[in-house]
Each structure stands twice: as C-alpha cells, then as structure tokens.
Amino acid sequence: MEKKAATKDKPAEYNRFKEQLYSIELKAWVARKEKYQLNMDKASGILWGQCTTGMKNKLESRKDWATIKAGTNAIELIKAIKEVMQDYQDSKYPLVSTKRSLLNVLTAKQEEREGIVSYTKRFRNLVELMEAQQGKLKLVAYV
C-alpha cells in the first residue's frame, strides 16, 4: 500500500518541480529582456548624442523616423545613419539609388594606401547597403 501512495505523490512532486523550474527560467528571461531593453535605450541615446545637427535633421526627415524613434532600437538607428551617410535618402528616385548602389558595388576598388581589411569592410558595407535596398542579387550566374 505504501508503494501505491508513493507513486501517486511522484507526479505531484514532478509537477511542482516543473513549475519551480519554469518560474526560475521565466525570472531569468525577464531579467535578460529588461537588461537588453536598457542597453538598447543606452545605445540609442549614445548614437543620437554623437550625431551632428545636420545628421539629426536628415534622420528626422525620414519616412520611417517615427517607428525608429518610438522603438528606441539602436540597430534600426544605425541602419538609418548608415543610409544617410551613404547619401541614400528615400526621397530620391528609387531607380537612381538602386543604380547608384549597384554601380558602387561593381566599381569598388582598393585605394592606393588602403589595407585589405579596411577595403573588405568598406566593400561589405556597400554590398549590405545594396542588399537592403533591392535584395540579394545572384550575380554568380553571370560571372
């Protein structure tokens, strides 16, 4: 009879253990989420503080500025700064900016005193900007 009573208690103990484990994991997740949001807010503030007045004006004139500002998402702010710095404003003709981004990628070459690491980084930035505007191009088939 004691064995039957013990087996009936095991599922209840197991369920309490699962609930406690879930509670611990939930608390850890909430703490990580709060820390992430705090760090994103700090990063957005730092990025915004480093921008010049002209850069701030250009960013505020973007169509998607309300969503970037409301979300305090540093990653979206960096992407917007990158586009403004590369002179790809969304008020220009889309075909012109597409042509310019593709042309920049295809005609990119290493400067005379530029190291391979900095050239690779600059080239990757050009490719990322082009892909952000028009998606990935499958140029391998044409090469």
PLY file of the C-alpha trace (Angstrom):
ply
format ascii 1.0
element vertex 143
property float x
property float y
property float z
element edge 142
property int vertex1
property int vertex2
end_header
0.00 0.00 0.00
2.88 2.39 0.72
4.25 1.86 -2.79
0.97 2.98 -4.35
0.90 6.11 -2.17
4.49 6.91 -3.10
3.81 6.59 -6.84
0.79 8.87 -6.54
2.97 11.56 -4.90
5.71 11.42 -7.54
3.68 13.05 -10.33
2.66 15.83 -7.94
6.29 16.36 -6.88
7.38 16.29 -10.51
4.76 18.89 -11.43
5.87 21.16 -8.55
9.46 20.76 -9.70
8.50 21.70 -13.27
6.58 24.74 -12.02
9.54 25.89 -9.92
11.93 25.36 -12.82
9.61 27.29 -15.14
9.37 30.10 -12.61
13.17 30.34 -12.34
13.60 30.32 -16.12
10.87 32.96 -16.51
12.56 35.25 -13.97
15.90 34.86 -15.76
14.28 35.59 -19.12
12.54 38.71 -17.81
15.83 39.94 -16.32
17.63 39.39 -19.65
14.84 41.14 -21.54
14.96 44.15 -19.20
18.76 44.33 -19.48
18.53 44.09 -23.28
15.98 46.90 -23.45
18.04 49.06 -21.09
21.17 48.51 -23.18
19.28 49.30 -26.40
18.00 52.53 -24.87
21.52 53.48 -23.77
22.97 52.66 -27.17
20.27 54.69 -28.93
20.97 57.63 -26.66
24.71 57.43 -27.25
24.27 57.13 -31.03
21.83 60.03 -31.11
24.16 62.14 -28.96
27.05 61.55 -31.35
25.08 62.78 -34.38
25.56 66.30 -35.66
22.64 68.68 -36.03
22.59 68.16 -39.80
22.56 64.40 -39.36
19.73 64.65 -36.84
17.71 66.78 -39.25
18.23 64.28 -42.06
17.24 61.39 -39.80
14.13 63.19 -38.57
13.02 63.85 -42.15
12.95 60.14 -42.98
9.60 58.47 -43.62
10.25 55.74 -41.05
11.62 58.05 -38.34
8.53 57.75 -36.13
8.93 53.99 -35.85
12.68 54.24 -35.26
12.24 56.87 -32.54
9.32 55.10 -30.86
11.07 51.75 -30.77
14.38 53.07 -29.38
16.02 50.36 -31.43
19.72 51.08 -31.79
20.08 48.64 -34.67
17.46 50.42 -36.77
19.06 53.77 -35.86
22.45 52.51 -37.04
20.93 51.34 -40.33
19.29 54.75 -40.82
22.55 56.56 -40.04
24.37 54.30 -42.48
21.90 55.10 -45.25
22.14 58.83 -44.59
25.93 58.69 -44.51
25.98 56.82 -47.82
23.65 59.51 -49.25
20.78 57.12 -49.99
17.82 59.13 -48.85
14.43 57.67 -49.51
13.19 60.91 -51.10
15.32 60.26 -54.22
14.17 58.33 -57.21
14.25 54.63 -56.35
15.79 53.62 -59.69
18.59 56.16 -59.32
19.52 54.96 -55.84
19.30 51.34 -57.00
21.56 52.07 -59.95
24.00 54.00 -57.78
24.21 51.26 -55.14
24.77 48.58 -57.77
27.35 50.72 -59.54
29.17 51.38 -56.25
29.46 47.65 -55.61
30.57 46.78 -59.12
33.15 49.58 -59.37
34.55 49.36 -55.86
38.30 49.02 -55.82
41.00 49.18 -53.23
42.60 52.59 -52.78
46.35 53.01 -53.06
47.16 53.14 -49.33
44.13 51.22 -48.11
44.69 47.95 -46.29
42.90 44.78 -47.30
40.94 44.67 -44.03
39.56 48.20 -44.39
38.80 47.61 -48.09
36.94 44.39 -47.29
34.95 46.17 -44.59
34.09 49.05 -46.94
33.10 46.60 -49.70
30.88 44.60 -47.35
29.17 47.82 -46.26
28.45 48.66 -49.90
27.04 45.17 -50.50
24.88 45.33 -47.35
23.52 48.70 -48.39
22.73 47.43 -51.88
21.01 44.32 -50.50
18.99 46.42 -48.06
17.66 48.45 -50.97
16.96 45.81 -53.59
17.54 42.39 -52.07
20.20 39.86 -52.91
21.44 39.72 -56.47
22.55 36.42 -57.87
25.47 37.69 -59.91
27.31 34.38 -59.66
25.30 33.04 -62.59
26.50 35.92 -64.77
30.16 35.89 -63.77
0 1
1 2
2 3
3 4
4 5
5 6
6 7
7 8
8 9
9 10
10 11
11 12
12 13
13 14
14 15
15 16
16 17
17 18
18 19
19 20
20 21
21 22
22 23
23 24
24 25
25 26
26 27
27 28
28 29
29 30
30 31
31 32
32 33
33 34
34 35
35 36
36 37
37 38
38 39
39 40
40 41
41 42
42 43
43 44
44 45
45 46
46 47
47 48
48 49
49 50
50 51
51 52
52 53
53 54
54 55
55 56
56 57
57 58
58 59
59 60
60 61
61 62
62 63
63 64
64 65
65 66
66 67
67 68
68 69
69 70
70 71
71 72
72 73
73 74
74 75
75 76
76 77
77 78
78 79
79 80
80 81
81 82
82 83
83 84
84 85
85 86
86 87
87 88
88 89
89 90
90 91
91 92
92 93
93 94
94 95
95 96
96 97
97 98
98 99
99 100
100 101
101 102
102 103
103 104
104 105
105 106
106 107
107 108
108 109
109 110
110 111
111 112
112 113
113 114
114 115
115 116
116 117
117 118
118 119
119 120
120 121
121 122
122 123
123 124
124 125
125 126
126 127
127 128
128 129
129 130
130 131
131 132
132 133
133 134
134 135
135 136
136 137
137 138
138 139
139 140
140 141
141 142
